Each structure stands twice: as structure tokens, then as C-alpha cells.
Amino acid sequence: MTSDMKCKIEGELVEFERALAHFLTPTHRKDDPVWQAARYSTLSGGKRVRPRLLFMTCRLFSDNLPQEAMAFAAAIEMIHTYSLIHDDLPAMDDDDFRRGQPACHRQFGEATAILAGDLLLNRAFETASASCVKSGRLEAVSALWWMATMAGGEGMILGQSLDLAMDGRSRKGEMRRQMSSAAAPEKDDITSIELVREMVALKTGCLIRAAVGAGARLSGASSDDRAQLDRFASSLGLLFQIRDDILDVISDREMLGKTVGKDARDQKKTYVTVLGEERARQALAEAACDAEKALDALETKGHKTDELRAYTRALTNRIT
């Protein structure tokens, strides 16, 4: 990668942060607590994995980003942040810290945090759909559909439901979801690694697939290229969550920016708690290998995958 391209990529990320702040600035009542809470959680940093992946995918097909890319990247980051706000709530994963600061509900109260999550989800679709209306491109409409599908009741939200069902904590006054015999093996549906993999593919993998798939659609990628990219994104989502499960055991709150050791404490079913750390690391290596194979297939068709490869390796070995 040339120095000029590196500067261009860094400039896009700076532009993204400006755009995200702009999209999260209302025309009225800017000081309302729900807007403050939404901005507090979204603009507090984070790895910006999904926007980066969307931009990288677009660059497989052109040096210049499609006109809707910035809006879609912001929308996916809003959806991701809303999911984190809700996930941190006491009724769900119950975490007091996120991105190195008090979780949204700790800073603003539970009611405002719930509304802030609702705001971000709706703002995401306002932002992305407005870019579709402006450009009038069918490729953008296709990307909007893909993003909505990945974030919805057959995607990320279903994964969150499975995650709650595998939470070992007793939830007073809450109906525990009963897993059907069709959803998991009869012998032990709670500890089945196949069920954990399904949950991860939905809860974590779907938004990564959303980012990569939206980038591919905005760029006019062929159906074959979209299929390979979806295979890559699915493997990347799996390795990202397995690495997260490992970091919950080996990291600390200052480094990770959120509470560690919660999975074992809450008897959650993760790759580490079900398989153990060593076998979880093996699963991580296998997922990374699958991601590389998908990129190999894209490279044989003439696409330059160096940027995605380097980022995959960075995520595989990340410490935060």
C-alpha cells in the first residue's frame, strides 16, 4: 500500500468521525438527555470495526468510496452501539462499563439508556435510507435491505435471544426461553458448542456480515464476489467473538474497557466456558484459516485483499 493510499484511508476515518457526529446532532433540543446519552455512547471511541470493514470492502472494487458509504458506515456503527447499550442493561448482560467509561445506563439511568438505544436504531435507518433517496441507486436499496436483515429478528436480535437463553443466571420474574428439540440436541442443549456457534454467528457475525455485504452491494459486486465476501465475513465474525471470549479470561478492565471475568461469573456459555481456553484458541485459528481461504478465492479473481488480510490478522491477535 502506497503512502498516498494510507493517507487517504486515514482521511476517510477522520471524515467518518465527523459524519457520525453530524448525523447524531439533532436540529432541535440538542441538550435533551436521550441525545446526550446516544452521543455519549457512540462518540466515545471504540474500534470502529464495522465501518472499517465496509470501507475496506468498497476498496476491493474502487479506490473511491461509493457516495452512500459514509452514511451506511455511520448507520451500522449506530446499530452496533444501540446493541451494546441494551446489552449492558441489568436485564440483559448487566455490565457497568463500556469502552473504558461507565455504561450508558450507569451514566444516564436505565430509562434514558433504553431510549438512547431506540434512538440510535431509528437514526441508523433514517441516515441510510436518506442516502438511498438522495442517490436513487438500486445498489443502495439492496445494501439497506441487507443491513436491515442482518440486524433484525432473524439476525442479530435472534442471536441476542439465544445468548439470554444460555445465560446461567436466575432471572427473577422473567420467562426463560425454552429451547425446542429442533433447536438443539436433546442431551444438553445449553452446553452444545453447536448452539454457541449458532448464537455467535447471529449475535456477533450478522453485523460484520452487514458491514461487508453492504460495502459489496454499494460497490456493485457480482453475486459470486458477494458470496465469497459473506463467507469471509461469517468467519471473521466467529473469530472476533472467540477472541473476545478469550480476552474475557486473560485481559483486565483497564485494557479491555469493560468488565472481565463475567462469562464464568454469570455461567454464560461461550467458546472458552464450553471448550476451555486451549480448544477455543484452536477454534480461533480454524476460523482465521477459513477467512483467509475466502480471501484467497477473491484474490484469484483479481481483487487485492492485502488490506482485509492484514485487518483479519490484527483482529485475530487483538488485545483490546
N, C-alpha and C positions, 0 to 999 in steps of 0.2 A: 504494500500500500504506500503510495507516494505521500510526501509531507503535505502537499496541497489537499489531497483527499482526507487526510487526518484532520486538517484544519476545518475542512468543510463539514465533516462529521461532528466535530466538537461544536461548530457553529449551529448545527441543527439541534443539538441537545440544549444549547443555550436558548435558541428560539422556542423550543418545546416548553421550557420552563416559563418563558414569558407568555406563551399562548395559553398554557394551563392556568396561570394566574388570571389572565384576561377572561377566559371562559368562566372562571369562578368568581367574577366580580359582577354583582347584580346592578341593575340600573336604579333600584330603589332599596332603601333600608339596608345599606351595606353593613351597618353595625348590628343587625339582628343576630342573636346568639346562634341560630341554626347555620347562617352563612359563616360566622366566625368559626364554628366547630368544623364545618366542611373544609374550609380553607386551612385550618389548623392541622387537620389530619392529612390532607392531600399535598400541601405545600411544605411539609416538614422534612422533605428529603425522600429517602428510600432509594432502592437500587434502580428503579425505572426499567425493570427487565422487559416488560411487555412493550412499552414504546420503543425501546432499543431494537427488539426483535422485529417489530413492524417496519422500522426504518431499514434494518439490515435486509429483510426480505425484499423490500422495494428495490434496494440497490442491486439485487441479483439481476434485475431486468433493465435498470436505467441508473445513470449517475444522479439523475434529478428525481426528487420525490414527487409523486402524484399530488395534485392540488389539494386533495382531501386528506392527505396523510397526517398532517399535524392535528386536525380535528379528530380523526379516528384514534390517533395515539393518545390524545388527551382523554377521549371518551373511555378507552379501555383502562387507563390509569384511574379514572373516576370510579369505574365499576369495581376495579380491584380494591380501591381504598374503601368504598362502601362495604365490601365484603369483609374487610379487616375490622372496620368499626363495629359491625354487627357480630362478627366472630368473637371479639373481645368482651362482649357483654356478659354479665354474670349468668344469664340464662343459657349462654352457649359455651364458649371456651373459657370464659372467666379469667381474663388477663388484665393486669393493671398497667402494663407498659407496652408501648408500640413505637418502633423507630426511635428508641432511646429517650422517649418522653412519656409522661402519663397518657394512658389510653384516653380516647375521646370521652368515654362515659365518666372517667375519673376527673377529667378537666371540666366538663360541662354538665354532667348529670346524665342519667340513663335516658330520660325522655328526649332531651336535645340530641343525644348521640343517635338515637333511633331515627329521628327526623333528619339529621345530617346524612345518614346513610341513604334514606329515601331521596333526599335532595340530590345526592351525587348520582344515584342510579338514573333518576329522571333527567338530570342535567346532561348526563352522558349521551342519552338518546336525542335530547334537544340539539346538542352540539354536532353529533354525527349526522343526524337527519338534515340539519340546516346545510351542511356541506354538500349533501346529496342534492338538495333542492337547488343550490347555487350552481353546481356543476352540470346537473342534468344527465350525468353519465350512468348507464346501466351497471357498469362495473362497481360504482359506489353503492348502488342499491343492493347488489349482490353481497358486498362487504358488510353492509348494515344488517342484512338478514343473517349472515354467518355469525357476526358478533352477538346478535340477539339470541340466536340458537345456542351458542356456546355458553352464554351467561344465564340461560333460563332453566326451566323446570326439568328439562331432560339433559342439562349440562351441569354447570357449577352448583346450582341450588340443590339439585338431586344429590350431588356429592356431599354437600353440607348436611343434608338429611341423613345420609349413610354414616357420616362422621359422628353425628349426635347419637345414632343408634349404637355405635361401637364405643361410646364413652362409658367407662366403668363406674362413674359416679352415680349415686342415687339422686334422682331429681324429684324433690318433694312436690306433689301436686301436678306433676307433668305426666302425660300419657307417653309411655315408652313405646317406640315404634316396634312392632313385632315383624321380624323378618320372615317372609314366606319361604316355604320349602323350595320354591323355584329360584329364590334369590341367593341361596347359599346352601352348602352341604348340610345334611341333617345332623351329622355327628357333632359339629361345633361351628356354627355359623359365625360366632363372634371372633374366633381366633384364626379363621381361614385367611391365609395370605392372599388367596384369590379375591376375597371380598375387600381386603385392604387395598389391593391393586386397583380394583374397580372404583373404590372411593377416591383414591388418589387421582386416577385418570379423569374423574369428573370434577372433583373439588379444585385441584391444582392444574391439571392438564388442560382443561377446557379453555381457560382464559389465555394460556400460552398458545393453544391452537387458534383461539380467536385472533390474537395479535398477528401470528404468522399467516393465517388464512386471509385475514383482512388485507394485509400487505400484498399478498399474492393476487387477490381479486382486484384491488385498486390498480395493480400494475398490469392487468390483462394477462396473467399467466394462463398457460394451457391447462386443460384438465389433468393431463399426466403430471405436469410440474406441480399442480396443486396437491395431487395425491401424494407425491413424494415429500412435499413440504409438510403435509399433515402427518405423515409417518414420522418425519423428523421432529415435529412439534410435540407429538404424543410421547416420544422417547425423552425429549427434553423435559417435559412436564414431570415425568416419572422420576428422572434423575434429580431434578430440582427438589422435589419433595423428599426423596430418600436422603439427600444431603441435609435437608432441613431436619429430618428425624435424627440424623447422626449428630448434628450440631446441638440439638436439644440435650444430648448426653455429654458432649465433650467441651462445649463452649461455656461462656458466662454471660450474665445480663449486660455488662458494660460493652462487651464485644458484639453480642447479637442484637442488642437493642430491645429485647423482650425477655420475659421470664423464661428461664431454662429449667429443665428437670420436671416440667409439668406433665409430660406424657406418662412417665412412670407414676408420678404422684396421683394423677387422675385416672390411672388404669386405662389410658387410651390405647387403641390398637394401631400401631404404626409398624413400619418395617423393622425398626430396632426392637420394639417391645415384643413383637411376634417372632422375629427371626434371630434376634441377637445382633450385636454390632458387627461381628465378622461377616455373617451371611448378608447383612444389609449392605456392607461395603462391596460384596460380590455382586449383589443386585444392582448397585450403583454403577459398577464397571460394565455390566451387561447392558444397562440402559444407555450408557455413554457410547458403547460399541454400536448399538442399534442406530443411534443418532448419526454417528459417523458414516454408517452404511447408507443411510438415506441421503446424506450429503454426497457420498461417492456417486450415487445414481444421478444426482443433479449435475455433478461435475462432468460426467460422461456426455451430457447433453450440451456442454459448453458453458455452463454457469460457473462463475467464480465464487467459490464457497469459503474462501480463506477467512473472511470476517466472521461468518457464522461458526466455523470450526474453532476459531480462537475463543469466541464467546462461550461456546459449549464447554470447552476445557476450563475456562475461568469459572463457570458456574459449577462444574463438577468438583472443583477444588476450593471453592469459596470458603471463607472463614467467618463471614457475616451474613 
